[in-house]
Structures are given as structure tokens and as C-alpha cells.
Amino acid sequence: MSFLSRLFGGPEPEEPAHEGPLYNTPYAENIITHFEENFPGRTTIEWTDKDGMRIRLMAPTEQEPYYVAYTVGMSANLMELDNMAHNRQYAYLRTAELMMYLPASWPMAGLLAKPAQQDPDPETCWPLRMLYHLACMPQKQHTWLGSGHSIPNGDPARPLAPNTEFSGAVLYLPAEKNGPKTVHPVPIKVSKKVLLYVVVPVYTDEMQEKLASGAGCLEADLRELPDFTGFIVTPGRPSVAPPQDPEEDEDEGRYAYGPEED
């Protein structure tokens, strides 16, 4: 199994089932330039799967001590706006990419130095794996992702990796103070933009609170955490959900974004 297959999870067929990259977005140059302008002076490494989906990881700087990971490829295909009565009105929602913040302390140095020679540790790489699978989801499941959408890790939801209690993710707009820097959509032309959503791992009780009270309520609570830890992936951060009676789900099934079993 190749490095990319081990990183992203799942077998890697020898021959693709289609002709040409499925995620070869025409906006790749715009997207990369946009992130380099917003986060200058960073070392960047990139992984590309057999279908053309790209995950780019930008190293921290002294001035901005956090990693920035983002996708290049989700915007290759227009998302299907299910349950939307007026698709034409909301057509701008059909083109997007995802991003994520990780703290400078995240053990990614080995991947940045020698990516092809590293055997990715699931306890290290689960955020990138989650970013990758979410970016592929709209095309594979004929659906769409947008601000406020929540994605649990299974039903019932279970931890994303052995070393974290995060069990799902919620998407928010990085242009609305949801992270250490305001990042606007990628400009393409006057009437065209590629939307950006920041992927925020959440706990089960936070997911339940979001479903009960709305994405805006959870968003406001995450903003109250110090040092943007509500939007920078920070394992062990306190939950922002109201206290409730603990009813732990002890399902020990496979981790959806964890390594594939032979």
C-alpha cells in the first residue's frame, strides 16, 4: 500500500474507474495563490490522490504559530443542492473548498521533511484524513456541504482517532472571525468565487447542542474559547456544550477516518 493510501485510508486501485482526474479543479491556481497571499512565508507540502484531490499543508511561522491545511479539488465539481427549492438563487453555494487550522505543536515535522518515507501515524494524520474525506463527500454522495453543516463520525458517532474524543465536525465560514485570521472566499472573477469553510472537530455533546440550538449558538460558544482553540484543532480542549448527564457510547467499531484494516 502506497504512502497516499496509508495517509488517506482505503485501498488504492491500480487503474482508475474513469478517464482523467475527477478533482482537477480549474481554479487550482487561484486557490493556491489565495492561500499564499493570506498566509505568506510558509513552507508547503502537498499530497495528491489518484483522482486529483490535493491536500496542502502550510507550516507554522514565528508570527503565526499554527499549521494551515486546505483542499484543492472539491471545487472541480458543482455540488448538488438537495432540498433547496430555488437552486438558481443559491448557485454560488455549489463551489467550495475546505481548510483547517492545527497548532504548531502538532507532530507534523516528519511529514513536512520526508513525506514519501514516512509511515503516517493515525494519531497524527486524522485531521488531514478527515479533511480529505469531507472534500470527496459531495461528489461521492451526490450532496453538498455548507456553513453550519455537521458531519458525525458514524451512527452513533465515535471518536475520530484513538487519541481524541472528537467525534465529528462542523463547518463554519473563516471570513466571520472563525479562526486566528479572517480568510475570505477565493476570488475568480467579478461574479464568481470559491467559498471556503473551516472544518472544526467537535465532541458528541457539542454536536448534540448544535442540533438542538443551532450552528450559530455553537459558533458563538467556540469563539469564547481563548487563543482561537475553538477553531484550531486542539485535542483536550474543554467542551463548550452545557453540562449534561454523561451517557457514554461504548461502541468500539472502526474509526471512520482511521486506518483501513486488511
C-alpha positions as CSV (number, residue, x, y, z in Angstrom):
1,M,0.0,0.0,0.0
2,S,1.4,3.4,-1.0
3,F,2.0,6.4,1.3
4,L,-1.0,8.2,0.0
5,S,-3.2,5.2,0.5
6,R,-1.9,4.9,4.1
7,L,-2.4,8.6,4.7
8,F,-5.9,8.9,3.3
9,G,-7.1,5.4,4.1
10,G,-8.5,2.7,1.9
11,P,-7.1,0.6,-0.9
12,E,-5.6,2.3,-3.9
13,P,-6.7,0.6,-7.2
14,E,-4.1,0.1,-9.9
15,E,-6.4,1.6,-12.5
16,P,-8.8,4.5,-12.1
17,A,-12.5,3.8,-12.9
18,H,-12.8,6.9,-15.0
19,E,-10.8,8.9,-17.5
20,G,-8.8,11.9,-16.2
21,P,-8.7,13.4,-12.7
22,L,-12.1,13.6,-11.0
23,Y,-11.0,16.5,-8.8
24,N,-8.8,18.5,-11.3
25,T,-10.3,21.9,-10.5
26,P,-9.9,24.8,-13.0
27,Y,-9.5,27.1,-10.0
28,A,-6.4,25.4,-8.6
29,E,-4.0,28.3,-9.3
30,N,-6.5,30.9,-7.9
31,I,-6.9,28.8,-4.7
32,I,-3.2,28.3,-4.1
33,T,-2.4,31.9,-4.8
34,H,-5.2,33.0,-2.4
35,F,-3.8,30.9,0.5
36,E,-0.2,32.0,-0.2
37,E,-1.3,35.6,-0.1
38,N,-3.2,35.1,3.1
39,F,-0.5,33.0,4.8
40,P,2.8,34.2,3.3
41,G,6.3,32.9,4.0
42,R,5.3,29.3,4.8
43,T,6.8,26.0,3.7
44,T,4.1,24.0,2.0
45,I,3.8,20.3,1.2
46,E,1.2,18.7,-1.0
47,W,-0.4,15.2,-1.4
48,T,-2.4,14.3,-4.4
49,D,-4.5,11.1,-4.7
50,K,-5.1,9.1,-7.9
51,D,-8.3,11.2,-8.6
52,G,-6.6,14.5,-8.4
53,M,-7.7,15.6,-4.9
54,R,-5.0,17.6,-3.3
55,I,-4.3,18.3,0.3
56,R,-1.8,21.1,1.0
57,L,-0.3,21.7,4.4
58,M,1.4,25.0,5.3
59,A,3.9,25.0,8.1
60,P,3.7,27.5,11.0
61,T,5.7,30.7,11.2
62,E,7.0,32.6,14.2
63,Q,4.4,35.3,13.6
64,E,1.5,32.8,13.0
65,P,2.3,29.7,15.1
66,Y,-0.2,27.3,13.5
67,Y,-0.5,25.0,10.5
68,V,-3.0,25.7,7.7
69,A,-4.3,22.7,5.8
70,Y,-6.6,23.1,2.8
71,T,-8.0,21.2,-0.1
72,V,-7.6,21.8,-3.9
73,G,-10.1,19.8,-5.8
74,M,-13.5,19.9,-4.1
75,S,-14.4,22.9,-6.4
76,A,-13.8,20.7,-9.5
77,N,-17.4,19.6,-9.4
78,L,-20.6,21.6,-8.7
79,M,-22.3,20.3,-5.5
80,E,-25.8,19.1,-5.7
81,L,-28.1,21.4,-3.6
82,D,-30.5,18.8,-2.3
83,N,-33.7,20.1,-0.5
84,M,-33.2,23.6,-2.0
85,A,-36.4,24.9,-3.7
86,H,-34.6,27.6,-5.6
87,N,-31.3,26.2,-6.8
88,R,-30.5,29.1,-9.2
89,Q,-30.7,31.6,-6.3
90,Y,-28.2,29.6,-4.3
91,A,-25.9,28.5,-7.1
92,Y,-23.0,30.3,-5.5
93,L,-23.1,27.6,-2.8
94,R,-22.2,24.9,-5.2
95,T,-18.4,25.7,-5.5
96,A,-16.2,25.4,-2.4
97,E,-13.0,24.2,-0.7
98,L,-12.2,23.2,2.9
99,M,-9.5,24.4,5.3
100,M,-8.3,23.6,8.8
101,Y,-6.1,25.0,11.4
102,L,-3.7,22.9,13.6
103,P,-1.5,24.1,16.4
104,A,2.3,24.5,15.9
105,S,2.8,21.7,18.4
106,W,1.1,19.2,16.2
107,P,3.7,16.4,15.3
108,M,3.8,17.0,11.6
109,A,7.5,17.8,11.3
110,G,8.3,14.3,9.9
111,L,5.7,14.6,7.1
112,L,6.9,18.1,6.1
113,A,10.6,16.8,6.0
114,K,10.3,13.5,4.2
115,P,6.7,12.7,3.2
116,A,7.4,9.8,0.9
117,Q,9.4,8.0,3.6
118,Q,7.1,8.3,6.5
119,D,4.5,5.8,7.6
120,P,1.7,8.1,8.7
121,D,0.6,7.6,12.3
122,P,-3.3,7.7,12.5
123,E,-3.0,9.6,15.8
124,T,-1.1,12.3,13.9
125,C,-2.8,12.3,10.5
126,W,-6.5,12.0,11.4
127,P,-7.2,15.8,10.7
128,L,-5.8,15.5,7.2
129,R,-7.7,12.3,6.6
130,M,-10.9,13.9,7.8
131,L,-10.3,16.9,5.5
132,Y,-9.7,14.7,2.6
133,H,-12.8,12.5,3.1
134,L,-15.0,15.5,3.6
135,A,-13.8,17.2,0.4
136,C,-14.6,14.0,-1.5
137,M,-18.0,13.6,0.1
138,P,-20.2,15.9,-2.1
139,Q,-19.1,14.2,-5.3
140,K,-19.3,10.6,-4.0
141,Q,-22.6,11.0,-2.1
142,H,-24.3,13.5,-4.5
143,T,-24.8,16.1,-1.8
144,W,-23.4,19.4,-0.6
145,L,-21.5,20.9,2.3
146,G,-22.0,24.4,3.6
147,S,-21.7,26.7,6.6
148,G,-23.3,25.2,9.7
149,H,-23.4,21.7,8.4
150,S,-22.4,19.0,10.8
151,I,-20.9,15.6,10.0
152,P,-20.8,12.9,12.7
153,N,-18.2,10.1,12.6
154,G,-20.7,7.2,12.2
155,D,-24.1,6.5,13.8
156,P,-23.7,6.5,16.7
157,A,-20.8,8.9,16.5
158,R,-17.5,7.6,17.7
159,P,-14.0,9.2,18.2
160,L,-12.2,10.2,15.0
161,A,-9.0,8.6,16.2
162,P,-7.7,6.5,19.2
163,N,-6.2,9.6,20.8
164,T,-9.1,12.1,20.6
165,E,-12.7,12.4,21.9
166,F,-13.7,14.5,18.9
167,S,-16.4,12.5,17.1
168,G,-17.5,14.7,14.2
169,A,-17.1,18.1,12.6
170,V,-19.0,21.3,11.9
171,L,-18.2,23.7,9.1
172,Y,-18.0,27.5,9.5
173,L,-17.0,30.5,7.4
174,P,-13.4,31.5,8.1
175,A,-14.3,35.1,6.9
176,E,-16.5,35.5,10.0
177,K,-14.0,35.5,12.9
178,N,-13.9,31.7,13.0
179,G,-10.1,31.3,13.4
180,P,-6.9,33.2,14.0
181,K,-7.2,35.1,10.7
182,T,-10.1,36.3,8.5
183,V,-10.0,34.4,5.2
184,H,-12.4,35.5,2.5
185,P,-13.6,33.3,-0.4
186,V,-11.3,32.8,-3.3
187,P,-12.0,35.5,-6.0
188,I,-12.3,34.1,-9.5
189,K,-14.0,36.9,-11.4
190,V,-16.5,39.6,-10.6
191,S,-19.4,37.2,-10.4
192,K,-17.6,34.1,-9.3
193,K,-16.0,33.0,-6.0
194,V,-14.9,29.7,-4.5
195,L,-16.3,29.6,-0.9
196,L,-14.1,28.4,1.9
197,Y,-15.3,26.5,5.0
198,V,-13.1,25.9,8.1
199,V,-13.5,22.3,9.4
200,V,-14.0,22.3,13.2
201,P,-13.8,19.0,15.0
202,V,-16.4,18.8,17.8
203,Y,-17.4,16.5,20.7
204,T,-20.6,14.5,20.7
205,D,-22.2,16.8,23.3
206,E,-21.3,19.8,21.1
207,M,-22.8,18.1,18.1
208,Q,-26.0,17.5,20.1
209,E,-26.1,21.1,21.3
210,K,-25.7,22.3,17.7
211,L,-28.6,20.1,16.6
212,A,-30.7,21.3,19.5
213,S,-29.8,25.0,19.5
214,G,-28.4,25.7,16.0
215,A,-25.0,26.1,14.5
216,G,-24.9,29.8,15.4
217,C,-25.1,29.0,19.1
218,L,-22.3,26.6,19.0
219,E,-20.3,29.0,16.8
220,A,-20.7,31.8,19.4
221,D,-19.6,29.4,22.2
222,L,-16.5,28.3,20.3
223,R,-15.5,31.9,19.8
224,E,-15.4,32.3,23.6
225,L,-12.5,29.9,24.0
226,P,-9.1,31.6,24.4
227,D,-6.5,31.7,21.6
228,F,-8.9,30.5,19.0
229,T,-8.7,27.0,20.3
230,G,-12.3,26.5,19.3
231,F,-11.2,26.7,15.6
232,I,-7.6,25.4,15.8
233,V,-7.7,21.6,16.2
234,T,-6.8,21.3,19.9
235,P,-7.3,17.8,21.4
236,G,-8.3,18.0,25.1
237,R,-9.8,21.5,24.8
238,P,-12.9,21.9,27.1
239,S,-16.3,21.2,25.6
240,V,-18.5,24.3,25.2
241,A,-21.7,22.3,25.4
242,P,-23.8,22.8,28.6
243,P,-23.3,20.2,31.2
244,Q,-25.5,17.1,31.0
245,D,-25.7,13.6,32.4
246,P,-22.9,11.6,30.9
247,E,-24.2,8.6,28.9
248,E,-21.1,7.3,27.2
249,D,-21.5,5.3,24.0
250,E,-19.0,2.5,24.3
251,D,-19.3,1.4,20.7
252,E,-15.8,0.2,19.7
253,G,-16.3,0.0,16.0
254,R,-13.7,1.0,13.5
255,Y,-12.8,4.7,13.2
256,A,-14.3,6.1,10.0
257,Y,-11.2,8.2,9.3
258,G,-8.7,5.7,10.8
259,P,-6.5,3.2,9.1
260,E,-8.0,0.5,6.9
261,E,-7.9,-3.0,8.2
262,D,-6.6,-5.7,6.0
